[in-house]
Amino acid sequence: MPKNKGKGGKNRKRGKNEADDEKRELVFKEDGQEYAQVMRMLGNGRCEATCIDGVKRLCHIRGKMHKKVWIAAGDIILVGLRDYQDDKADVILKYMPDEARLLKAYGELPESTRLNEGIAGGLDEEEDGPGDDYIEFEDEDIDKL
């Protein structure tokens, strides 16, 4: 029987943690790049995103990020624009929810951008006040039914 000369199989690769938890420097856009928000995932390493300049583009997730950085609908990404195709772009970077909030605070993202952090960001956007989640009936209303 042949001897195993490798270091392990796919489970070893799956266990790698690229230390994404540590703080990284905030990357701003340069010329030829644009901020975008993912509208929907299309599969095959592609997604549909609406750029901040108002154009909807088909974005290709680059190989360095493929299967390492998970992108979902609502995420803020940095895309590289193509000179020869205006309707297509390449995903360069995915911003974490706290980085997206910083971009919005610095004025890089317009105020109309809805940041979709989900559970991690804490859904504190509803400021209608307490007690709006239920309907209170009077005793007379119940008797009429």
DSSP file (Angstrom, degrees, kcal/mol; ACC not computed):
  #  RESIDUE AA STRUCTURE BP1 BP2  ACC     N-H-->O    O-->H-N    N-H-->O    O-->H-N    TCO  KAPPA ALPHA  PHI   PSI    X-CA   Y-CA   Z-CA
    1    1 A M              0   0    0      0, 0.0     2,-0.1     0, 0.0     0, 0.0   0.000 360.0 360.0 360.0 143.6    0.0    0.0    0.0
    2    2 A P        -     0   0    0      0, 0.0     2,-0.3     0, 0.0     0, 0.0  -0.417 360.0-118.7 -73.0 148.0    1.2    3.5   -0.7
    3    3 A K        -     0   0    0     -2,-0.1     2,-0.7     1,-0.1     0, 0.0  -0.610  24.4-113.1 -85.2 145.7    2.3    5.7    2.2
    4    4 A N        +     0   0    0     -2,-0.3    -1,-0.1     1,-0.2     0, 0.0  -0.681  36.7 174.0 -77.6 116.3    0.4    8.9    2.9
    5    5 A K        +     0   0    0     -2,-0.7    -1,-0.2     3,-0.0    -2,-0.0   0.547  49.4  87.5-101.0  -9.3    2.9   11.7    2.2
    6    6 A G  S    S-     0   0    0      1,-0.1     3,-0.1     0, 0.0    -2,-0.0  -0.111  83.2-115.8 -82.0-176.0    0.6   14.6    2.6
    7    7 A K  S    S-     0   0    0      1,-0.4     2,-0.3     2,-0.0    -1,-0.1   0.441  76.1 -61.1 -99.3  -2.7   -0.4   16.5    5.8
    8    8 A G        -     0   0    0      4,-0.0    -1,-0.4     3,-0.0    -3,-0.0  -0.818  56.3 -83.2 142.7 176.3   -4.0   15.5    5.7
    9    9 A G    >>  -     0   0    0     -2,-0.3     4,-1.2    -3,-0.1     3,-0.7   0.114  65.2 -57.9 -98.4-150.7   -7.2   15.8    3.7
   10   10 A K  H 3> S+     0   0    0      1,-0.2     4,-2.3     2,-0.2     5,-0.2   0.777 125.3  65.0 -70.1 -25.6   -9.9   18.3    3.2
   11   11 A N  H 3> S+     0   0    0      1,-0.2     4,-1.3     2,-0.2    -1,-0.2   0.841 100.1  52.9 -66.0 -31.0  -10.8   18.4    6.9
   12   12 A R  H <4 S+     0   0    0     -3,-0.7     4,-0.4     2,-0.2    -1,-0.2   0.912 110.6  46.6 -67.8 -41.7   -7.4   19.9    7.7
   13   13 A K  H >< S+     0   0    0     -4,-1.2     3,-1.1     1,-0.2    -2,-0.2   0.869 109.2  55.5 -66.2 -35.6   -8.0   22.6    5.1
   14   14 A R  H 3< S+     0   0    0     -4,-2.3    -1,-0.2     1,-0.2    -2,-0.2   0.810 101.6  58.4 -67.3 -29.6  -11.4   23.2    6.5
   15   15 A G  T 3< S+     0   0    0     -4,-1.3    -1,-0.2    -3,-0.2    -2,-0.2   0.547  78.0 115.8 -79.8  -7.5  -10.1   23.8   10.0
   16   16 A K    <   -     0   0    0     -3,-1.1     2,-0.6    -4,-0.4    -3,-0.0  -0.403  49.8-160.0 -66.5 134.7   -7.8   26.7    9.0
   17   17 A N        -     0   0    0     -2,-0.1    -2,-0.1     1,-0.1    -1,-0.0  -0.971   7.7-157.5-115.9 118.0   -8.7   30.0   10.6
   18   18 A E        -     0   0    0     -2,-0.6    -1,-0.1    50,-0.1    -2,-0.1   0.246  45.5-108.0 -81.2  15.8   -7.2   32.9    8.6
   19   19 A A    >   +     0   0    0      1,-0.1     3,-0.5     2,-0.1    -1,-0.1   0.925  63.3 156.0  59.1  48.7   -7.4   35.1   11.7
   20   20 A D  T 3   +     0   0    0      1,-0.2     4,-0.1     4,-0.0    -1,-0.1   0.645  59.9  73.3 -76.0 -14.3  -10.2   37.2   10.3
   21   21 A D  T 3  S+     0   0    0      2,-0.1    -1,-0.2     0, 0.0     3,-0.1   0.809  77.0  90.9 -72.0 -28.3  -11.2   38.2   13.9
   22   22 A E  S <  S-     0   0    0     -3,-0.5     2,-0.2     1,-0.1     0, 0.0  -0.303  91.8 -94.7 -70.1 153.7   -8.3   40.5   14.4
   23   23 A K        -     0   0    0      1,-0.0     2,-0.3     3,-0.0    -1,-0.1  -0.439  43.0-165.8 -69.1 134.6   -8.8   44.2   13.5
   24   24 A R        -     0   0    0     -2,-0.2     2,-0.1    -4,-0.1     3,-0.0  -0.838  30.7 -89.9-118.2 161.6   -7.6   45.1   10.0
   25   25 A E        -     0   0    0     -2,-0.3     2,-0.3     1,-0.1    -1,-0.0  -0.447  46.8-107.7 -70.7 138.5   -7.0   48.5    8.5
   26   26 A L        -     0   0    0     -2,-0.1     2,-0.5     1,-0.1    -1,-0.1  -0.513  32.2-145.5 -70.9 126.5  -10.0   50.1    6.8
   27   27 A V        -     0   0    0     -2,-0.3     2,-0.2    -3,-0.0    -1,-0.1  -0.840  11.8-159.6 -99.7 123.5   -9.6   50.0    3.1
   28   28 A F        -     0   0    0     -2,-0.5     2,-0.1     1,-0.1    50,-0.0  -0.611  28.7 -93.2 -96.6 160.9  -11.0   53.0    1.1
   29   29 A K        -     0   0    0     -2,-0.2     2,-0.2     4,-0.1    -1,-0.1  -0.392  36.2-161.2 -74.2 150.3  -11.8   53.0   -2.6
   30   30 A E    >   -     0   0    0      1,-0.1     3,-1.6    -2,-0.1     2,-0.2  -0.587  43.4 -63.4-114.2-178.9   -9.3   54.1   -5.2
   31   31 A D  T 3  S+     0   0    0      1,-0.3     3,-0.1    -2,-0.2    -1,-0.1  -0.507 126.9  31.9 -70.5 137.6  -10.0   55.2   -8.8
   32   32 A G  T 3  S+     0   0    0      1,-0.4    49,-2.5    -2,-0.2     2,-0.3   0.460 108.3  90.9  91.2   3.9  -11.3   52.3  -10.8
   33   33 A Q  E <   -A   80   0A   0     -3,-1.6    -1,-0.4    47,-0.3     2,-0.3  -0.894  51.7-174.2-128.1 159.4  -13.1   50.9   -7.7
   34   34 A E  E     -A   79   0A   0     45,-2.4    45,-3.0    -2,-0.3     2,-0.3  -0.993  26.8-115.0-150.6 150.9  -16.5   51.4   -6.2
   35   35 A Y  E     +A   78   0A   0     -2,-0.3    17,-2.4    43,-0.2    18,-0.3  -0.634  40.5 176.7 -82.3 147.8  -18.5   50.5   -3.1
   36   36 A A  E     -AB  77  51A   0     41,-2.4    41,-2.9    15,-0.3     2,-0.4  -0.978  27.5-134.8-149.0 159.5  -21.5   48.2   -3.7
   37   37 A Q  E     -AB  76  50A   0     13,-2.2    13,-2.5    -2,-0.3     2,-0.3  -0.981  31.0-118.6-118.9 130.6  -24.2   46.4   -1.8
   38   38 A V  E     - B   0  49A   0     37,-2.5    36,-2.7    -2,-0.4    11,-0.3  -0.493  27.2-177.3 -70.7 126.2  -25.0   42.8   -2.8
   39   39 A M  E     -     0   0A   0      9,-3.2     2,-0.3     1,-0.4    10,-0.2   0.888  65.8 -19.1 -87.5 -49.1  -28.6   42.4   -4.0
   40   40 A R  E     - B   0  48A   0      8,-1.6     8,-3.0    33,-0.1     2,-0.4  -0.990  61.2-113.3-158.3 154.4  -28.6   38.6   -4.5
   41   41 A M  E     - B   0  47A   0     -2,-0.3     6,-0.2     6,-0.2    32,-0.0  -0.728  21.3-172.2 -89.7 139.0  -26.2   35.7   -4.9
   42   42 A L  E     -     0   0A   0      4,-2.0     5,-0.2    -2,-0.4    -1,-0.1   0.581  35.6-122.7-106.8 -13.9  -26.3   34.0   -8.3
   43   43 A G  E >  S+ B   0  46A   0      3,-1.1     3,-0.8     1,-0.0    -1,-0.2  -0.179  84.0  77.0  89.4 169.3  -24.1   31.0   -7.8
   44   44 A N  T 3  S-     0   0    0      1,-0.2     3,-0.1    -2,-0.1    17,-0.1   0.811 128.9 -58.5  59.3  32.5  -20.9   30.0   -9.6
   45   45 A G  T 3  S+     0   0    0      1,-0.3    16,-3.3    15,-0.1     2,-0.3   0.777 112.7 113.4  72.6  26.1  -18.9   32.7   -7.8
   46   46 A R  E <   +BC  43  60A   0     -3,-0.8    -4,-2.0    14,-0.2    -3,-1.1  -0.899  38.7 179.2-129.0 158.3  -21.1   35.5   -9.0
   47   47 A C  E     -BC  41  59A   0     12,-2.4    12,-3.5    -2,-0.3     2,-0.5  -0.980  28.7-120.4-150.6 160.5  -23.5   38.0   -7.4
   48   48 A E  E     +BC  40  58A   0     -8,-3.0    -9,-3.2    -2,-0.3    -8,-1.6  -0.923  38.5 177.6-105.1 125.6  -25.6   40.9   -8.5
   49   49 A A  E     -BC  38  57A   0      8,-2.7     8,-3.2    -2,-0.5     2,-0.6  -0.956  28.8-136.5-132.6 146.7  -24.8   44.2   -6.7
   50   50 A T  E     -BC  37  56A   0    -13,-2.5   -13,-2.2    -2,-0.4     6,-0.2  -0.910  27.9-142.9-101.3 117.8  -25.9   47.7   -6.8
   51   51 A C  E >   -B   36   0A   0      4,-2.8     3,-1.8    -2,-0.6   -15,-0.3  -0.325  22.8-111.3 -77.3 162.7  -23.0   50.1   -6.8
   52   52 A I  T 3  S+     0   0    0    -17,-2.4   -16,-0.1     1,-0.3    -1,-0.1   0.771 116.6  64.9 -66.5 -25.9  -23.1   53.4   -5.0
   53   53 A D  T 3  S-     0   0    0    -18,-0.3    -1,-0.3     2,-0.1     3,-0.1   0.444 121.7-106.0 -77.9   2.7  -23.1   55.3   -8.3
   54   54 A G  S <  S+     0   0    0     -3,-1.8     2,-0.4     1,-0.3    -2,-0.1   0.420  78.8 127.6  95.2  -1.0  -26.5   53.7   -9.0
   55   55 A V        -     0   0    0     31,-0.0    -4,-2.8    -5,-0.0     2,-0.5  -0.749  54.4-136.5 -94.7 134.8  -25.5   51.1  -11.6
   56   56 A K  E     -C   50   0A   0     -2,-0.4     2,-0.3    -6,-0.2    -6,-0.2  -0.791  31.8-175.2 -87.7 126.4  -26.5   47.4  -11.1
   57   57 A R  E     -C   49   0A   0     -8,-3.2    -8,-2.7    -2,-0.5     2,-0.7  -0.919  31.5-124.4-128.0 150.1  -23.5   45.2  -12.0
   58   58 A L  E     -Cd  48  88A   0     29,-2.5    31,-2.2    -2,-0.3     2,-0.4  -0.836  37.8-157.4 -87.6 117.8  -22.8   41.5  -12.2
   59   59 A C  E     -Cd  47  89A   0    -12,-3.5   -12,-2.4    -2,-0.7     2,-0.5  -0.820   9.9-149.9-108.4 138.7  -19.9   40.9   -9.9
   60   60 A H  E     -Cd  46  90A   0     29,-2.3    31,-2.7    -2,-0.4     2,-0.5  -0.906  17.6-132.2-105.9 127.5  -17.4   38.0  -10.0
   61   61 A I  E     - d   0  91A   0    -16,-3.3    31,-0.1    -2,-0.5     5,-0.1  -0.690  30.3-122.4 -81.0 122.6  -15.9   36.8   -6.7
   62   62 A R    >>  -     0   0    0     29,-0.9     4,-1.4    -2,-0.5     3,-1.3  -0.211  19.2-110.7 -67.9 157.1  -12.2   36.5   -7.2
   63   63 A G  T 34 S+     0   0    0      1,-0.3    -1,-0.1     2,-0.2    -2,-0.0   0.770 113.7  62.4 -61.1 -30.8  -10.4   33.2   -6.6
   64   64 A K  T 34 S+     0   0    0      1,-0.2    -1,-0.3     4,-0.1    -2,-0.0   0.819 113.6  35.8 -64.8 -30.5   -8.6   34.4   -3.4
   65   65 A M  T X> S+     0   0    0     -3,-1.3     4,-2.6    26,-0.2     3,-2.1   0.649  88.5 116.7 -95.2 -18.4  -12.0   35.0   -1.7
   66   66 A H  T 3< S-     0   0    0     -4,-1.4     4,-0.1     1,-0.3    -3,-0.0  -0.328  94.8  -6.9 -61.6 124.9  -13.8   32.0   -3.2
   67   67 A K  T 34 S+     0   0    0      2,-0.3    -1,-0.3     1,-0.1     3,-0.1   0.507 130.3  70.6  65.7   8.2  -14.9   29.6   -0.5
   68   68 A K  T <4 S+     0   0    0     -3,-2.1     2,-0.6     1,-0.3    -2,-0.2   0.697  97.4  40.1-114.1 -43.7  -12.9   31.6    2.1
   69   69 A V  S  < S-     0   0    0     -4,-2.6     2,-0.5     2,-0.0    -1,-0.3  -0.945  80.4-145.2-110.6 116.9  -14.9   34.8    2.5
   70   70 A W        -     0   0    0     -2,-0.6     2,-0.4    -3,-0.1    -4,-0.1  -0.711  13.3-163.8 -89.0 126.1  -18.7   34.2    2.5
   71   71 A I        -     0   0    0     -2,-0.5     2,-0.3     4,-0.0   -10,-0.0  -0.903   9.3-179.3-110.4 134.6  -20.7   36.9    0.9
   72   72 A A    >   -     0   0    0     -2,-0.4     3,-1.7     1,-0.0   -34,-0.2  -0.816  40.9 -74.2-126.8 167.6  -24.5   37.2    1.4
   73   73 A A  T 3  S+     0   0    0     -2,-0.3   -34,-0.2     1,-0.2     3,-0.1  -0.389 117.5  29.7 -62.4 135.5  -27.2   39.5    0.2
   74   74 A G  T 3  S+     0   0    0    -36,-2.7    42,-0.9     1,-0.3    -1,-0.2   0.249  86.7 133.7  98.6 -11.5  -27.0   42.9    1.9
   75   75 A D    <   -     0   0    0     -3,-1.7   -37,-2.5    40,-0.1     2,-0.5  -0.394  56.6-125.2 -72.5 149.1  -23.3   42.9    2.4
   76   76 A I  E     +A   37   0A   0     19,-0.4    19,-2.5   -39,-0.2     2,-0.3  -0.846  38.1 176.8 -93.7 127.3  -21.2   45.9    1.6
   77   77 A I  E     -AE  36  94A   0    -41,-2.9   -41,-2.4    -2,-0.5     2,-0.5  -0.860  31.4-126.5-128.9 161.6  -18.3   45.1   -0.8
   78   78 A L  E     -AE  35  93A   0     15,-2.9    14,-3.3    -2,-0.3    15,-1.5  -0.955  32.2-167.6-107.3 123.6  -15.6   46.8   -2.7
   79   79 A V  E     -AE  34  91A   0    -45,-3.0   -45,-2.4    -2,-0.5     2,-0.6  -0.865  19.2-133.8-115.9 147.3  -15.6   46.1   -6.4
   80   80 A G  E     -AE  33  90A   0     10,-3.2    10,-2.0    -2,-0.4   -47,-0.3  -0.876  27.2-134.3 -96.4 123.4  -13.1   46.8   -9.1
   81   81 A L  E     - E   0  89A   0    -49,-2.5     2,-0.4    -2,-0.6     8,-0.2  -0.465  14.1-127.4 -78.3 148.2  -14.7   48.2  -12.2
   82   82 A R        -     0   0    0      6,-1.0     6,-0.1     3,-0.6    -1,-0.1  -0.777   3.0-148.0 -96.6 139.3  -13.7   46.9  -15.7
   83   83 A D  S    S+     0   0    0     -2,-0.4    -1,-0.1     1,-0.2     3,-0.1   0.851  99.3  39.3 -70.4 -34.4  -12.6   49.3  -18.4
   84   84 A Y  S    S+     0   0    0      1,-0.2     2,-0.4     2,-0.0    -1,-0.2   0.609 118.9  43.4 -97.0 -13.7  -14.1   47.2  -21.2
   85   85 A Q    >   -     0   0    0      3,-0.2     3,-0.7     1,-0.1    -3,-0.6  -0.931  55.3-176.9-135.7 111.2  -17.4   46.1  -19.5
   86   86 A D  T 3  S+     0   0    0     -2,-0.4    -1,-0.1     1,-0.2    -4,-0.0   0.754  84.1  55.8 -78.7 -23.1  -19.4   48.7  -17.6
   87   87 A D  T 3  S+     0   0    0    -30,-0.1   -29,-2.5    -6,-0.1     2,-0.3   0.402 103.4  63.6 -91.4   3.9  -22.1   46.2  -16.5
   88   88 A K  E <   +d   58   0A   0     -3,-0.7    -6,-1.0   -31,-0.2     2,-0.3  -0.937  57.3 170.3-128.3 151.7  -19.6   43.8  -14.8
   89   89 A A  E     -dE  59  81A   0    -31,-2.2   -29,-2.3    -2,-0.3     2,-0.4  -0.937  28.3-119.0-150.5 169.9  -17.2   44.1  -11.9
   90   90 A D  E     -dE  60  80A   0    -10,-2.0   -10,-3.2    -2,-0.3     2,-0.5  -0.962  26.2-122.9-119.6 131.6  -14.9   42.0   -9.7
   91   91 A V  E     +dE  61  79A   0    -31,-2.7   -29,-0.9    -2,-0.4   -12,-0.2  -0.602  33.9 170.0 -74.7 122.5  -15.3   41.7   -5.9
   92   92 A I  E     +     0   0A   0    -14,-3.3     2,-0.3    -2,-0.5   -13,-0.2   0.803  61.4   2.4 -99.2 -39.8  -12.1   42.8   -4.2
   93   93 A L  E     - E   0  78A   0    -15,-1.5   -15,-2.9   -66,-0.0     2,-0.5  -0.999  54.5-141.8-153.9 142.9  -13.1   43.0   -0.6
   94   94 A K  E     - E   0  77A   0     -2,-0.3     2,-0.4   -17,-0.2   -17,-0.2  -0.947  25.3-138.0-107.2 129.2  -16.0   42.3    1.7
   95   95 A Y        -     0   0    0    -19,-2.5   -19,-0.4    -2,-0.5   -69,-0.0  -0.687  14.5-126.6 -86.9 136.3  -16.5   44.7    4.6
   96   96 A M     >  -     0   0    0     -2,-0.4     4,-2.5     1,-0.1     3,-0.4  -0.373  33.9-102.0 -70.1 159.4  -17.4   43.4    8.0
   97   97 A P  H  > S+     0   0    0      0, 0.0     4,-1.9     0, 0.0     5,-0.1   0.873 123.4  49.0 -55.5 -39.7  -20.5   45.0    9.6
   98   98 A D  H  > S+     0   0    0      1,-0.2     4,-1.7     2,-0.2     5,-0.1   0.861 111.0  50.5 -69.6 -32.9  -18.5   47.3   11.9
   99   99 A E  H  > S+     0   0    0     -3,-0.4     4,-2.4     2,-0.2    -1,-0.2   0.882 108.4  52.6 -69.0 -37.7  -16.3   48.4    8.9
  100  100 A A  H  X S+     0   0    0     -4,-2.5     4,-2.0     1,-0.2    -2,-0.2   0.892 108.0  51.0 -64.5 -38.8  -19.4   49.2    6.9
  101  101 A R  H  X S+     0   0    0     -4,-1.9     4,-2.1    -5,-0.2    -1,-0.2   0.890 109.6  50.7 -65.0 -37.9  -20.7   51.3    9.8
  102  102 A L  H  X S+     0   0    0     -4,-1.7     4,-2.4     2,-0.2    -2,-0.2   0.905 107.8  52.4 -65.0 -41.0  -17.4   53.2    9.8
  103  103 A L  H  X>S+     0   0    0     -4,-2.4     5,-2.1     1,-0.2     6,-1.0   0.908 110.6  48.1 -60.3 -40.9  -17.6   53.8    6.1
  104  104 A K  H ><5S+     0   0    0     -4,-2.0     3,-0.7     1,-0.2    -1,-0.2   0.886 111.1  50.6 -66.8 -38.3  -21.1   55.3    6.5
  105  105 A A  H 3<5S+     0   0    0     -4,-2.1    -2,-0.2     1,-0.2    -1,-0.2   0.861 108.2  52.4 -67.9 -35.5  -19.9   57.4    9.4
  106  106 A Y  H 3<5S-     0   0    0     -4,-2.4    -1,-0.2    -5,-0.1    -2,-0.2   0.566 117.3-113.9 -76.3  -8.0  -16.9   58.8    7.3
  107  107 A G  T <<5S+     0   0    0     -3,-0.7    -3,-0.2    -4,-0.5    -2,-0.1   0.574  84.8 119.9  87.1   8.7  -19.3   59.7    4.6
  108  108 A E  S   <S+     0   0    0     -5,-2.1    -4,-0.2    -6,-0.2   -73,-0.1   0.870  74.3  48.2 -72.6 -36.7  -18.0   57.2    2.0
  109  109 A L  S    S-     0   0    0     -6,-1.0    -2,-0.2    -9,-0.1    -1,-0.0  -0.835  98.5-109.7-101.3 141.9  -21.4   55.5    1.8
  110  110 A P    >   -     0   0    0      0, 0.0     3,-1.6     0, 0.0    -2,-0.1  -0.297  25.3-116.0 -67.3 156.8  -24.5   57.6    1.3
  111  111 A E  T 3  S+     0   0    0      1,-0.3    -7,-0.0    -4,-0.1    -2,-0.0   0.750 112.1  66.3 -65.4 -23.3  -27.0   57.9    4.3
  112  112 A S  T 3  S+     0   0    0      2,-0.1     2,-0.3     0, 0.0    -1,-0.3   0.625  74.5 110.3 -75.3 -11.1  -29.7   56.2    2.2
  113  113 A T    <   -     0   0    0     -3,-1.6     2,-0.8     1,-0.1    -4,-0.0  -0.487  64.5-143.8 -67.5 126.4  -27.6   52.9    2.3
  114  114 A R        -     0   0    0     -2,-0.3     2,-0.4     2,-0.0    -1,-0.1  -0.832   9.9-146.4 -95.4 110.9  -29.3   50.4    4.4
  115  115 A L        -     0   0    0     -2,-0.8     2,-0.9     1,-0.1     3,-0.2  -0.650   6.4-156.3 -79.7 127.2  -26.7   48.3    6.3
  116  116 A N        +     0   0    0    -42,-0.9    -1,-0.1    -2,-0.4   -40,-0.0  -0.721  33.2 150.2-108.5  81.0  -28.0   44.8    6.7
  117  117 A E    >   -     0   0    0     -2,-0.9     3,-0.8     1,-0.2     4,-0.3   0.718  30.0-169.2 -86.8 -20.1  -26.1   43.4    9.7
  118  118 A G  T 3>  -     0   0    0      1,-0.2     4,-0.5    -3,-0.2    -1,-0.2  -0.459  62.0 -13.2  69.9-136.3  -28.8   41.0   10.9
  119  119 A I  T >4 S+     0   0    0      1,-0.2     3,-0.9     2,-0.2    -1,-0.2   0.859 132.6  60.2 -71.7 -37.0  -28.3   39.4   14.3
  120  120 A A  T <4 S+     0   0    0     -3,-0.8    -1,-0.2     1,-0.3    -2,-0.2   0.847 105.7  47.6 -63.7 -34.1  -24.7   40.4   14.7
  121  121 A G  T 34 S-     0   0    0     -4,-0.3    -1,-0.3    -3,-0.2     3,-0.2   0.619 111.7-118.1 -83.9 -11.9  -25.4   44.1   14.5
  122  122 A G    <<  -     0   0    0     -3,-0.9     2,-2.3    -4,-0.5    -3,-0.1   0.698  20.8-108.4  76.3 115.5  -28.3   44.1   16.9
  123  123 A L        +     0   0    0      1,-0.2     3,-0.3    -4,-0.1    -1,-0.1  -0.468  67.0 138.9 -80.4  76.2  -31.6   45.2   15.5
  124  124 A D        +     0   0    0     -2,-2.3    -1,-0.2    -3,-0.2    -2,-0.0   0.119  37.8  99.6-104.6  20.3  -31.8   48.5   17.3
  125  125 A E        +     0   0    0     -3,-0.1     2,-0.9     1,-0.1    -1,-0.2   0.741  60.0  86.7 -79.6 -22.3  -33.2   50.5   14.3
  126  126 A E        +     0   0    0     -3,-0.3     3,-0.2     1,-0.1    -1,-0.1  -0.695  45.6 163.1 -82.2 110.2  -36.8   50.3   15.5
  127  127 A E        +     0   0    0     -2,-0.9    -1,-0.1     1,-0.1    -3,-0.0  -0.184  32.2 120.4-118.2  38.9  -37.2   53.3   17.8
  128  128 A D  S    S-     0   0    0      1,-0.2    -1,-0.1     0, 0.0    -2,-0.0   0.670  78.5-107.3 -76.8 -16.3  -41.0   53.4   17.8
  129  129 A G    >   -     0   0    0     -3,-0.2     3,-0.7     2,-0.0    -1,-0.2  -0.293  44.1 -53.6 108.6 164.2  -41.0   53.0   21.6
  130  130 A P  T 3  S+     0   0    0      0, 0.0    -3,-0.0     0, 0.0     0, 0.0  -0.379 111.9  34.6 -74.6 153.3  -41.9   50.1   23.8
  131  131 A G  T 3  S+     0   0    0     -2,-0.1     3,-0.5     1,-0.0    -2,-0.0   0.584  75.9 113.8  87.1  10.5  -45.3   48.3   23.6
  132  132 A D    <   +     0   0    0     -3,-0.7    -1,-0.0     1,-0.2    -3,-0.0   0.435  58.9  78.4 -92.1   2.3  -45.8   48.5   19.9
  133  133 A D  S    S+     0   0    0      2,-0.0     2,-0.3     0, 0.0    -1,-0.2   0.572  94.5  41.6 -88.4  -8.3  -45.5   44.8   19.4
  134  134 A Y  S    S-     0   0    0     -3,-0.5     2,-0.5     2,-0.0     0, 0.0  -0.917  73.7-124.5-137.2 163.0  -49.0   43.9   20.5
  135  135 A I        -     0   0    0     -2,-0.3     2,-0.5     2,-0.0    -3,-0.1  -0.910  20.9-148.2-109.1 131.6  -52.6   45.2   20.2
  136  136 A E        -     0   0    0     -2,-0.5     2,-0.3     0, 0.0    -2,-0.0  -0.878  12.0-158.8-103.8 127.4  -54.5   45.9   23.4
  137  137 A F        -     0   0    0     -2,-0.5     2,-0.2     2,-0.0    -2,-0.0  -0.778  14.4-126.1-103.2 146.9  -58.3   45.3   23.3
  138  138 A E     >  -     0   0    0     -2,-0.3     4,-1.3     1,-0.1     3,-0.3  -0.501  27.1-113.4 -81.1 159.6  -60.9   46.9   25.6
  139  139 A D  H  > S+     0   0    0      1,-0.2     4,-1.8     2,-0.2     5,-0.1   0.838 117.3  57.8 -62.7 -33.3  -63.3   44.6   27.5
  140  140 A E  H  > S+     0   0    0      1,-0.2     4,-1.6     2,-0.2    -1,-0.2   0.880 101.5  55.1 -66.5 -36.7  -66.2   46.1   25.5
  141  141 A D  H  > S+     0   0    0     -3,-0.3     4,-0.9     1,-0.2    -1,-0.2   0.884 107.8  49.0 -64.0 -38.2  -64.5   45.0   22.2
  142  142 A I  H  < S+     0   0    0     -4,-1.3     3,-0.5     1,-0.2    -1,-0.2   0.889 108.1  53.6 -68.6 -38.7  -64.3   41.4   23.3
  143  143 A D  H  < S+     0   0    0     -4,-1.8    -1,-0.2     1,-0.2    -2,-0.2   0.837 103.7  57.1 -65.8 -32.4  -68.0   41.4   24.4
  144  144 A K  H  <        0   0    0     -4,-1.6    -1,-0.2     1,-0.3    -2,-0.2   0.782 360.0 360.0 -70.5 -25.4  -69.1   42.6   21.0
  145  145 A L     <        0   0    0     -4,-0.9    -1,-0.3    -3,-0.5    -2,-0.2   0.492 360.0 360.0 -74.5 360.0  -67.4   39.6   19.3
